[in-house]
């Protein structure tokens, strides 16, 4: 019995010491990151506290303010919580507050408010800390500008899961339930009152293959680069408008894409009417657009639909028979992550 008591006390002491050390390291890491932001000219403020003993490592950042005045970008939040189980800090959960988050992009102010919003990051055990999966889920959320709500939905799910057989391949799944453009966006599009309030479907399924695994080296060194993209299914449906698609594109070392993406647009005439009514399409150009879309419909499509291929080849891109010019370079740069 004495040996058992000694063993239990020893385990408890070791567990407590591990929790204290890991909790301290987590807090110091957060403070160091804030200091790094200040070193490059940002305003970076937060009051970081620790809790969760004995089963969780939990850091709460209160009064978060991050601002890059040089670019006019900023974010502020009442509280952000970062937690992980004590036995493996690589299973990280980031929780957003229920109160609005203020976001400034290029001097324009927006707000994001989400219920039960959390991002779950799963890293494989080991020194490489390879990314196994990341999942973002939120219940009802709203993104708004000063003029009013822009977008809201009943739920949002975004996941990226590492393939079991190919460690550089990640499957992507995005879905928004009852996605609803706000009054500000509807006014911008000049939509009539009888136009449906919500999207019938807003979903994307695909996969991205990188040139190397996403791990700690990809964070501290040159970023991993995409080498292939597979659009398995795109499904956007809103009233009479419906856009679906699929396709595959490979990407070379210079970021040049090669491949085809097939897009299917239902009721294209409705789209032209909407663009003309909203003022997005100049009345003087309507006949030209009508002629072009009609020609595309004759090439591919039926019953008022258009099926057309967006092709990438030899550094150029084309939409069906229409040349669009140089294809965009698909390449991640290190300064984009700062």
Short mmCIF file of the C-alpha atoms (twelve columns), coordinates in Angstrom:
data_MODEL
# 
_entry.id   MODEL 
# 
loop_
_atom_site.group_PDB 
_atom_site.id 
_atom_site.type_symbol 
_atom_site.label_atom_id 
_atom_site.label_alt_id 
_atom_site.label_comp_id 
_atom_site.label_asym_id 
_atom_site.label_seq_id 
_atom_site.Cartn_x 
_atom_site.Cartn_y 
_atom_site.Cartn_z 
_atom_site.pdbx_PDB_model_num 
ATOM 1   C CA . UNK A 1   0.000   0.000  0.000   1 
ATOM 2   C CA . UNK A 2   2.862   2.379  0.841   1 
ATOM 3   C CA . UNK A 3   4.441   1.708  -2.565  1 
ATOM 4   C CA . UNK A 4   1.155   2.449  -4.325  1 
ATOM 5   C CA . UNK A 5   0.739   5.723  -2.419  1 
ATOM 6   C CA . UNK A 6   4.320   6.725  -3.265  1 
ATOM 7   C CA . UNK A 7   3.720   5.873  -6.918  1 
ATOM 8   C CA . UNK A 8   0.518   7.926  -7.066  1 
ATOM 9   C CA . UNK A 9   2.177   10.895 -5.377  1 
ATOM 10  C CA . UNK A 10  5.140   10.664 -7.769  1 
ATOM 11  C CA . UNK A 11  2.837   10.564 -10.802 1 
ATOM 12  C CA . UNK A 12  0.840   13.522 -9.464  1 
ATOM 13  C CA . UNK A 13  4.016   15.535 -8.898  1 
ATOM 14  C CA . UNK A 14  5.346   14.714 -12.363 1 
ATOM 15  C CA . UNK A 15  1.990   15.564 -13.934 1 
ATOM 16  C CA . UNK A 16  1.853   18.873 -12.046 1 
ATOM 17  C CA . UNK A 17  5.415   19.705 -13.061 1 
ATOM 18  C CA . UNK A 18  4.642   18.902 -16.706 1 
ATOM 19  C CA . UNK A 19  1.494   21.044 -16.606 1 
ATOM 20  C CA . UNK A 20  3.356   23.970 -15.029 1 
ATOM 21  C CA . UNK A 21  6.193   23.777 -17.549 1 
ATOM 22  C CA . UNK A 22  3.940   23.399 -20.575 1 
ATOM 23  C CA . UNK A 23  1.599   26.143 -19.364 1 
ATOM 24  C CA . UNK A 24  4.536   28.498 -18.836 1 
ATOM 25  C CA . UNK A 25  5.913   27.693 -22.300 1 
ATOM 26  C CA . UNK A 26  2.512   28.318 -23.898 1 
ATOM 27  C CA . UNK A 27  2.191   31.713 -22.215 1 
ATOM 28  C CA . UNK A 28  5.752   32.715 -23.066 1 
ATOM 29  C CA . UNK A 29  5.178   31.691 -26.675 1 
ATOM 30  C CA . UNK A 30  2.133   33.959 -26.893 1 
ATOM 31  C CA . UNK A 31  4.014   36.864 -25.304 1 
ATOM 32  C CA . UNK A 32  6.991   36.311 -27.618 1 
ATOM 33  C CA . UNK A 33  4.717   36.369 -30.663 1 
ATOM 34  C CA . UNK A 34  3.191   39.664 -29.518 1 
ATOM 35  C CA . UNK A 35  6.681   41.082 -29.011 1 
ATOM 36  C CA . UNK A 36  7.677   39.943 -32.517 1 
ATOM 37  C CA . UNK A 37  4.704   41.849 -33.931 1 
ATOM 38  C CA . UNK A 38  5.743   44.975 -32.059 1 
ATOM 39  C CA . UNK A 39  9.281   44.596 -33.386 1 
ATOM 40  C CA . UNK A 40  8.011   44.949 -36.959 1 
ATOM 41  C CA . UNK A 41  5.940   48.024 -36.150 1 
ATOM 42  C CA . UNK A 42  2.574   46.550 -35.190 1 
ATOM 43  C CA . UNK A 43  0.452   47.483 -32.218 1 
ATOM 44  C CA . UNK A 44  0.054   44.167 -30.397 1 
ATOM 45  C CA . UNK A 45  -1.666  44.155 -27.015 1 
ATOM 46  C CA . UNK A 46  -3.256  41.401 -24.916 1 
ATOM 47  C CA . UNK A 47  -3.442  40.335 -21.272 1 
ATOM 48  C CA . UNK A 48  -2.553  36.613 -21.262 1 
ATOM 49  C CA . UNK A 49  -3.658  34.358 -18.367 1 
ATOM 50  C CA . UNK A 50  -3.325  30.594 -17.768 1 
ATOM 51  C CA . UNK A 51  -5.803  28.050 -16.371 1 
ATOM 52  C CA . UNK A 52  -7.104  24.515 -16.940 1 
ATOM 53  C CA . UNK A 53  -5.158  22.458 -14.392 1 
ATOM 54  C CA . UNK A 54  -4.941  19.485 -14.370 1 
ATOM 55  C CA . UNK A 55  -6.492  18.225 -17.613 1 
ATOM 56  C CA . UNK A 56  -6.071  21.187 -19.944 1 
ATOM 57  C CA . UNK A 57  -3.547  23.833 -20.902 1 
ATOM 58  C CA . UNK A 58  -5.627  26.960 -21.431 1 
ATOM 59  C CA . UNK A 59  -4.436  30.438 -22.373 1 
ATOM 60  C CA . UNK A 60  -6.864  33.326 -22.490 1 
ATOM 61  C CA . UNK A 61  -5.895  36.560 -24.206 1 
ATOM 62  C CA . UNK A 62  -8.089  39.401 -22.944 1 
ATOM 63  C CA . UNK A 63  -8.399  42.767 -24.658 1 
ATOM 64  C CA . UNK A 64  -6.737  41.626 -27.881 1 
ATOM 65  C CA . UNK A 65  -5.622  44.387 -30.259 1 
ATOM 66  C CA . UNK A 66  -3.486  43.768 -33.334 1 
ATOM 67  C CA . UNK A 67  -2.920  46.610 -35.782 1 
ATOM 68  C CA . UNK A 68  -0.649  47.046 -38.788 1 
ATOM 69  C CA . UNK A 69  -0.971  50.793 -39.305 1 
ATOM 70  C CA . UNK A 70  1.259   50.753 -42.376 1 
ATOM 71  C CA . UNK A 71  -1.333  48.756 -44.322 1 
ATOM 72  C CA . UNK A 72  -4.441  49.949 -42.487 1 
ATOM 73  C CA . UNK A 73  -5.248  46.465 -41.153 1 
ATOM 74  C CA . UNK A 74  -6.317  45.672 -37.602 1 
ATOM 75  C CA . UNK A 75  -8.318  43.271 -35.467 1 
ATOM 76  C CA . UNK A 76  -9.606  43.591 -31.916 1 
ATOM 77  C CA . UNK A 77  -11.509 41.113 -29.758 1 
ATOM 78  C CA . UNK A 78  -12.720 40.969 -26.178 1 
ATOM 79  C CA . UNK A 79  -11.164 37.548 -25.630 1 
ATOM 80  C CA . UNK A 80  -9.505  34.686 -27.513 1 
ATOM 81  C CA . UNK A 81  -9.038  31.296 -25.835 1 
ATOM 82  C CA . UNK A 82  -6.357  28.775 -26.792 1 
ATOM 83  C CA . UNK A 83  -6.516  25.339 -25.156 1 
ATOM 84  C CA . UNK A 84  -5.050  21.847 -25.484 1 
ATOM 85  C CA . UNK A 85  -5.155  18.611 -23.491 1 
ATOM 86  C CA . UNK A 86  -2.296  18.373 -21.030 1 
ATOM 87  C CA . UNK A 87  -1.121  15.014 -22.412 1 
ATOM 88  C CA . UNK A 88  -0.489  16.464 -25.928 1 
ATOM 89  C CA . UNK A 89  -0.338  20.233 -26.600 1 
ATOM 90  C CA . UNK A 90  -0.450  19.506 -30.337 1 
ATOM 91  C CA . UNK A 91  -4.255  19.146 -30.208 1 
ATOM 92  C CA . UNK A 92  -5.054  22.853 -30.097 1 
ATOM 93  C CA . UNK A 93  -8.492  24.480 -29.981 1 
ATOM 94  C CA . UNK A 94  -8.940  28.208 -30.588 1 
ATOM 95  C CA . UNK A 95  -12.261 29.679 -29.442 1 
ATOM 96  C CA . UNK A 96  -13.578 33.068 -30.535 1 
ATOM 97  C CA . UNK A 97  -15.706 35.258 -28.266 1 
ATOM 98  C CA . UNK A 98  -19.475 35.539 -28.587 1 
ATOM 99  C CA . UNK A 99  -19.072 39.327 -28.696 1 
ATOM 100 C CA . UNK A 100 -18.288 41.120 -31.988 1 
ATOM 101 C CA . UNK A 101 -14.736 41.084 -33.365 1 
ATOM 102 C CA . UNK A 102 -13.750 44.332 -35.066 1 
ATOM 103 C CA . UNK A 103 -11.757 43.906 -38.285 1 
ATOM 104 C CA . UNK A 104 -10.168 46.698 -40.328 1 
ATOM 105 C CA . UNK A 105 -8.988  45.936 -43.871 1 
ATOM 106 C CA . UNK A 106 -7.223  48.685 -45.838 1 
ATOM 107 C CA . UNK A 107 -8.870  51.265 -43.588 1 
ATOM 108 C CA . UNK A 108 -12.390 49.850 -44.012 1 
ATOM 109 C CA . UNK A 109 -14.024 48.660 -40.790 1 
ATOM 110 C CA . UNK A 110 -16.014 45.442 -40.498 1 
ATOM 111 C CA . UNK A 111 -17.346 43.315 -37.670 1 
ATOM 112 C CA . UNK A 112 -17.648 39.560 -37.238 1 
ATOM 113 C CA . UNK A 113 -19.921 37.990 -34.649 1 
ATOM 114 C CA . UNK A 114 -20.204 34.214 -34.332 1 
ATOM 115 C CA . UNK A 115 -21.802 31.816 -31.889 1 
ATOM 116 C CA . UNK A 116 -19.748 28.841 -30.665 1 
ATOM 117 C CA . UNK A 117 -16.981 29.522 -33.186 1 
ATOM 118 C CA . UNK A 118 -13.880 27.360 -32.764 1 
ATOM 119 C CA . UNK A 119 -10.922 26.164 -34.829 1 
ATOM 120 C CA . UNK A 120 -9.374  22.801 -34.000 1 
ATOM 121 C CA . UNK A 121 -5.792  22.136 -35.055 1 
ATOM 122 C CA . UNK A 122 -4.396  18.602 -34.881 1 
ATOM 123 C CA . UNK A 123 -0.635  18.032 -35.127 1 
ATOM 124 C CA . UNK A 124 0.947   14.602 -35.365 1 
ATOM 125 C CA . UNK A 125 3.156   13.691 -32.371 1 
ATOM 126 C CA . UNK A 126 6.844   14.065 -33.185 1 
ATOM 127 C CA . UNK A 127 9.485   16.750 -33.615 1 
ATOM 128 C CA . UNK A 128 8.213   17.731 -37.094 1 
ATOM 129 C CA . UNK A 129 4.741   18.657 -35.755 1 
ATOM 130 C CA . UNK A 130 3.124   17.685 -39.051 1 
ATOM 131 C CA . UNK A 131 -0.360  19.054 -39.644 1 
ATOM 132 C CA . UNK A 132 -2.932  16.255 -39.518 1 
ATOM 133 C CA . UNK A 133 -6.097  18.327 -39.764 1 
ATOM 134 C CA . UNK A 134 -7.667  21.694 -39.152 1 
ATOM 135 C CA . UNK A 135 -11.389 22.263 -38.698 1 
ATOM 136 C CA . UNK A 136 -13.326 25.491 -38.303 1 
ATOM 137 C CA . UNK A 137 -16.933 25.375 -37.147 1 
ATOM 138 C CA . UNK A 138 -19.370 28.055 -36.181 1 
ATOM 139 C CA . UNK A 139 -23.060 28.228 -35.409 1 
ATOM 140 C CA . UNK A 140 -24.944 31.377 -36.441 1 
ATOM 141 C CA . UNK A 141 -22.554 34.107 -37.618 1 
ATOM 142 C CA . UNK A 142 -22.682 37.508 -39.271 1 
ATOM 143 C CA . UNK A 143 -20.133 39.605 -41.162 1 
ATOM 144 C CA . UNK A 144 -21.065 43.264 -41.373 1 
ATOM 145 C CA . UNK A 145 -19.779 46.612 -42.610 1 
ATOM 146 C CA . UNK A 146 -20.668 50.073 -41.361 1 
ATOM 147 C CA . UNK A 147 -23.516 50.151 -43.909 1 
ATOM 148 C CA . UNK A 148 -25.049 46.988 -42.428 1 
ATOM 149 C CA . UNK A 149 -24.877 43.201 -42.624 1 
ATOM 150 C CA . UNK A 150 -23.027 41.774 -45.641 1 
ATOM 151 C CA . UNK A 151 -23.293 38.040 -45.018 1 
ATOM 152 C CA . UNK A 152 -24.731 35.751 -42.382 1 
ATOM 153 C CA . UNK A 153 -25.463 32.061 -42.081 1 
ATOM 154 C CA . UNK A 154 -26.873 29.525 -39.651 1 
ATOM 155 C CA . UNK A 155 -23.590 27.586 -39.634 1 
ATOM 156 C CA . UNK A 156 -20.173 27.402 -41.275 1 
ATOM 157 C CA . UNK A 157 -17.885 24.378 -41.575 1 
ATOM 158 C CA . UNK A 158 -14.406 24.371 -43.098 1 
ATOM 159 C CA . UNK A 159 -12.108 21.348 -42.818 1 
ATOM 160 C CA . UNK A 160 -8.722  20.318 -44.209 1 
ATOM 161 C CA . UNK A 161 -7.710  16.693 -43.606 1 
ATOM 162 C CA . UNK A 162 -4.369  15.084 -44.419 1 
ATOM 163 C CA . UNK A 163 -4.655  12.040 -46.678 1 
ATOM 164 C CA . UNK A 164 -3.721  8.801  -44.907 1 
ATOM 165 C CA . UNK A 165 -1.622  7.529  -47.831 1 
ATOM 166 C CA . UNK A 166 -0.109  10.805 -49.147 1 
ATOM 167 C CA . UNK A 167 1.172   13.146 -46.456 1 
ATOM 168 C CA . UNK A 168 1.385   16.143 -48.822 1 
ATOM 169 C CA . UNK A 169 -2.286  15.872 -49.868 1 
ATOM 170 C CA . UNK A 170 -5.143  17.576 -47.991 1 
ATOM 171 C CA . UNK A 171 -8.836  17.243 -48.726 1 
ATOM 172 C CA . UNK A 172 -10.850 20.459 -48.353 1 
ATOM 173 C CA . UNK A 173 -14.533 20.753 -47.461 1 
ATOM 174 C CA . UNK A 174 -16.407 24.064 -47.121 1 
ATOM 175 C CA . UNK A 175 -20.123 24.432 -46.434 1 
ATOM 176 C CA . UNK A 176 -22.332 27.263 -45.222 1 
ATOM 177 C CA . UNK A 177 -25.890 26.521 -44.099 1 
ATOM 178 C CA . UNK A 178 -28.548 29.067 -45.075 1 
ATOM 179 C CA . UNK A 179 -26.010 31.600 -46.335 1 
ATOM 180 C CA . UNK A 180 -27.846 34.927 -46.490 1 
ATOM 181 C CA . UNK A 181 -26.591 38.136 -48.115 1 
ATOM 182 C CA . UNK A 182 -27.431 41.076 -45.886 1 
ATOM 183 C CA . UNK A 183 -29.467 44.139 -46.779 1 
ATOM 184 C CA . UNK A 184 -26.319 46.129 -47.641 1 
ATOM 185 C CA . UNK A 185 -25.252 43.531 -50.204 1 
ATOM 186 C CA . UNK A 186 -28.775 43.096 -51.589 1 
ATOM 187 C CA . UNK A 187 -29.036 46.879 -52.005 1 
ATOM 188 C CA . UNK A 188 -25.692 46.890 -53.828 1 
ATOM 189 C CA . UNK A 189 -27.022 44.244 -56.234 1 
ATOM 190 C CA . UNK A 190 -30.383 46.041 -56.418 1 
ATOM 191 C CA . UNK A 191 -32.233 42.777 -55.826 1 
ATOM 192 C CA . UNK A 192 -36.009 42.751 -55.892 1 
ATOM 193 C CA . UNK A 193 -37.959 41.850 -52.754 1 
ATOM 194 C CA . UNK A 194 -39.105 38.554 -54.261 1 
ATOM 195 C CA . UNK A 195 -35.514 37.342 -54.814 1 
ATOM 196 C CA . UNK A 196 -34.772 34.491 -52.336 1 
ATOM 197 C CA . UNK A 197 -33.201 35.592 -49.076 1 
ATOM 198 C CA . UNK A 198 -30.843 32.629 -48.667 1 
ATOM 199 C CA . UNK A 199 -28.672 30.421 -50.844 1 
ATOM 200 C CA . UNK A 200 -30.165 26.993 -51.448 1 
ATOM 201 C CA . UNK A 201 -26.644 25.564 -51.415 1 
ATOM 202 C CA . UNK A 202 -23.138 26.881 -50.785 1 
ATOM 203 C CA . UNK A 203 -20.553 24.090 -50.763 1 
ATOM 204 C CA . UNK A 204 -17.120 23.228 -52.104 1 
ATOM 205 C CA . UNK A 205 -15.197 19.968 -51.992 1 
ATOM 206 C CA . UNK A 206 -11.658 19.583 -53.253 1 
ATOM 207 C CA . UNK A 207 -8.062  18.703 -52.513 1 
ATOM 208 C CA . UNK A 208 -4.673  20.430 -52.562 1 
ATOM 209 C CA . UNK A 209 -1.321  18.675 -52.905 1 
ATOM 210 C CA . UNK A 210 1.782   20.513 -51.689 1 
ATOM 211 C CA . UNK A 211 5.434   20.017 -52.589 1 
ATOM 212 C CA . UNK A 212 6.209   18.903 -49.037 1 
ATOM 213 C CA . UNK A 213 4.333   18.173 -45.805 1 
ATOM 214 C CA . UNK A 214 2.859   21.031 -43.801 1 
ATOM 215 C CA . UNK A 215 4.938   21.011 -40.618 1 
ATOM 216 C CA . UNK A 216 6.980   23.311 -38.398 1 
ATOM 217 C CA . UNK A 217 9.581   23.814 -41.152 1 
ATOM 218 C CA . UNK A 218 6.868   25.255 -43.394 1 
ATOM 219 C CA . UNK A 219 6.177   27.884 -40.708 1 
ATOM 220 C CA . UNK A 220 9.721   29.004 -39.896 1 
ATOM 221 C CA . UNK A 221 11.187  28.590 -43.395 1 
ATOM 222 C CA . UNK A 222 9.970   28.981 -46.982 1 
ATOM 223 C CA . UNK A 223 6.279   28.018 -47.206 1 
ATOM 224 C CA . UNK A 224 5.150   24.757 -48.759 1 
ATOM 225 C CA . UNK A 225 3.920   25.382 -52.298 1 
ATOM 226 C CA . UNK A 226 0.763   23.939 -53.933 1 
ATOM 227 C CA . UNK A 227 1.532   21.544 -56.773 1 
ATOM 228 C CA . UNK A 228 -1.966  20.339 -57.667 1 
ATOM 229 C CA . UNK A 229 -5.560  21.388 -57.056 1 
ATOM 230 C CA . UNK A 230 -8.555  19.134 -57.527 1 
ATOM 231 C CA . UNK A 231 -11.980 20.765 -57.529 1 
ATOM 232 C CA . UNK A 232 -14.188 17.766 -56.856 1 
ATOM 233 C CA . UNK A 233 -17.471 19.635 -56.557 1 
ATOM 234 C CA . UNK A 234 -18.572 23.264 -56.523 1 
ATOM 235 C CA . UNK A 235 -22.258 23.829 -55.787 1 
ATOM 236 C CA . UNK A 236 -23.602 27.394 -55.475 1 
ATOM 237 C CA . UNK A 237 -27.364 27.796 -55.834 1 
ATOM 238 C CA . UNK A 238 -29.330 30.977 -55.207 1 
ATOM 239 C CA . UNK A 239 -32.804 31.309 -56.608 1 
ATOM 240 C CA . UNK A 240 -32.734 30.910 -60.378 1 
ATOM 241 C CA . UNK A 241 -28.926 31.070 -60.432 1 
ATOM 242 C CA . UNK A 242 -26.849 27.931 -60.044 1 
ATOM 243 C CA . UNK A 243 -23.110 27.485 -60.553 1 
ATOM 244 C CA . UNK A 244 -21.535 24.031 -60.356 1 
ATOM 245 C CA . UNK A 245 -18.114 22.834 -61.417 1 
ATOM 246 C CA . UNK A 246 -15.225 20.423 -61.168 1 
ATOM 247 C CA . UNK A 247 -11.718 20.097 -62.569 1 
ATOM 248 C CA . UNK A 248 -8.030  19.466 -61.961 1 
ATOM 249 C CA . UNK A 249 -5.013  21.763 -62.241 1 
ATOM 250 C CA . UNK A 250 -1.313  21.021 -61.763 1 
ATOM 251 C CA . UNK A 251 1.132   23.773 -60.789 1 
ATOM 252 C CA . UNK A 252 4.821   23.891 -61.709 1 
ATOM 253 C CA . UNK A 253 7.714   25.284 -59.664 1 
ATOM 254 C CA . UNK A 254 7.137   28.760 -61.106 1 
ATOM 255 C CA . UNK A 255 3.482   28.720 -60.013 1 
ATOM 256 C CA . UNK A 256 2.120   28.307 -63.556 1 
ATOM 257 C CA . UNK A 257 -1.134  26.245 -63.638 1 
ATOM 258 C CA . UNK A 258 -1.979  23.655 -66.278 1 
ATOM 259 C CA . UNK A 259 -5.350  21.921 -66.524 1 
ATOM 260 C CA . UNK A 260 -9.075  22.412 -66.998 1 
ATOM 261 C CA . UNK A 261 -11.975 23.457 -64.789 1 
ATOM 262 C CA . UNK A 262 -15.480 22.835 -66.114 1 
ATOM 263 C CA . UNK A 263 -18.144 25.308 -64.998 1 
ATOM 264 C CA . UNK A 264 -21.875 24.952 -65.457 1 
ATOM 265 C CA . UNK A 265 -24.064 28.026 -65.171 1 
ATOM 266 C CA . UNK A 266 -27.820 27.562 -65.058 1 
ATOM 267 C CA . UNK A 267 -30.212 30.207 -66.326 1 
ATOM 268 C CA . UNK A 268 -27.508 32.538 -67.652 1 
ATOM 269 C CA . UNK A 269 -30.147 34.925 -68.968 1 
ATOM 270 C CA . UNK A 270 -31.242 35.534 -65.370 1 
ATOM 271 C CA . UNK A 271 -27.645 36.423 -64.520 1 
ATOM 272 C CA . UNK A 272 -27.497 39.050 -67.277 1 
ATOM 273 C CA . UNK A 273 -30.816 40.511 -66.126 1 
ATOM 274 C CA . UNK A 274 -29.553 40.672 -62.548 1 
ATOM 275 C CA . UNK A 275 -26.270 42.323 -63.564 1 
ATOM 276 C CA . UNK A 276 -28.099 44.877 -65.695 1 
ATOM 277 C CA . UNK A 277 -30.688 45.654 -63.016 1 
ATOM 278 C CA . UNK A 278 -28.040 46.058 -60.307 1 
ATOM 279 C CA . UNK A 279 -25.970 48.408 -62.463 1 
ATOM 280 C CA . UNK A 280 -22.995 46.033 -62.588 1 
ATOM 281 C CA . UNK A 281 -23.462 45.738 -66.354 1 
ATOM 282 C CA . UNK A 282 -23.435 48.858 -68.520 1 
ATOM 283 C CA . UNK A 283 -26.630 48.945 -70.650 1 
ATOM 284 C CA . UNK A 284 -24.475 49.769 -73.681 1 
ATOM 285 C CA . UNK A 285 -22.611 46.496 -73.233 1 
ATOM 286 C CA . UNK A 286 -25.612 44.297 -72.595 1 
ATOM 287 C CA . UNK A 287 -26.100 43.295 -76.219 1 
ATOM 288 C CA . UNK A 288 -22.427 42.308 -76.530 1 
ATOM 289 C CA . UNK A 289 -22.572 40.215 -73.359 1 
ATOM 290 C CA . UNK A 290 -25.858 38.666 -74.478 1 
ATOM 291 C CA . UNK A 291 -24.276 37.685 -77.793 1 
ATOM 292 C CA . UNK A 292 -21.182 36.252 -76.117 1 
ATOM 293 C CA . UNK A 293 -23.147 34.237 -73.564 1 
ATOM 294 C CA . UNK A 294 -25.471 32.977 -76.251 1 
ATOM 295 C CA . UNK A 295 -22.487 31.791 -78.259 1 
ATOM 296 C CA . UNK A 296 -21.059 29.985 -75.240 1 
ATOM 297 C CA . UNK A 297 -24.438 28.360 -74.615 1 
ATOM 298 C CA . UNK A 298 -24.437 27.060 -78.192 1 
ATOM 299 C CA . UNK A 299 -20.960 25.575 -77.703 1 
ATOM 300 C CA . UNK A 300 -21.806 23.776 -74.492 1 
ATOM 301 C CA . UNK A 301 -25.059 23.612 -72.571 1 
ATOM 302 C CA . UNK A 302 -28.743 22.967 -72.917 1 
ATOM 303 C CA . UNK A 303 -32.110 24.251 -71.735 1 
ATOM 304 C CA . UNK A 304 -30.768 27.720 -70.973 1 
ATOM 305 C CA . UNK A 305 -27.623 26.467 -69.245 1 
ATOM 306 C CA . UNK A 306 -23.975 27.034 -70.128 1 
ATOM 307 C CA . UNK A 307 -21.235 24.452 -69.728 1 
ATOM 308 C CA . UNK A 308 -17.836 25.926 -70.422 1 
ATOM 309 C CA . UNK A 309 -14.227 25.032 -69.707 1 
ATOM 310 C CA . UNK A 310 -11.737 27.358 -68.039 1 
ATOM 311 C CA . UNK A 311 -8.463  26.091 -69.506 1 
ATOM 312 C CA . UNK A 312 -4.904  26.777 -68.350 1 
ATOM 313 C CA . UNK A 313 -2.063  25.942 -70.763 1 
ATOM 314 C CA . UNK A 314 1.431   27.294 -71.476 1 
ATOM 315 C CA . UNK A 315 1.000   30.168 -69.048 1 
ATOM 316 C CA . UNK A 316 -2.243  31.361 -70.668 1 
ATOM 317 C CA . UNK A 317 -5.906  30.917 -69.770 1 
ATOM 318 C CA . UNK A 318 -9.053  30.780 -71.849 1 
ATOM 319 C CA . UNK A 319 -12.778 30.525 -71.205 1 
ATOM 320 C CA . UNK A 320 -13.989 28.222 -73.932 1 
ATOM 321 C CA . UNK A 321 -12.893 29.823 -77.216 1 
ATOM 322 C CA . UNK A 322 -12.247 33.225 -75.581 1 
ATOM 323 C CA . UNK A 323 -8.608  33.931 -74.683 1 
ATOM 324 C CA . UNK A 324 -8.333  35.675 -71.298 1 
ATOM 325 C CA . UNK A 325 -4.605  36.364 -71.286 1 
ATOM 326 C CA . UNK A 326 -1.814  35.265 -68.919 1 
ATOM 327 C CA . UNK A 327 -2.789  32.802 -66.191 1 
ATOM 328 C CA . UNK A 328 -2.264  33.941 -62.591 1 
ATOM 329 C CA . UNK A 329 0.743   32.534 -60.729 1 
ATOM 330 C CA . UNK A 330 -0.334  30.291 -57.867 1 
ATOM 331 C CA . UNK A 331 2.438   30.633 -55.311 1 
ATOM 332 C CA . UNK A 332 2.570   31.302 -51.572 1 
ATOM 333 C CA . UNK A 333 5.083   33.893 -50.468 1 
ATOM 334 C CA . UNK A 334 6.614   34.038 -47.026 1 
ATOM 335 C CA . UNK A 335 5.667   37.684 -46.461 1 
ATOM 336 C CA . UNK A 336 1.964   36.836 -46.988 1 
ATOM 337 C CA . UNK A 337 1.955   34.914 -43.705 1 
ATOM 338 C CA . UNK A 338 3.385   37.653 -41.547 1 
# 
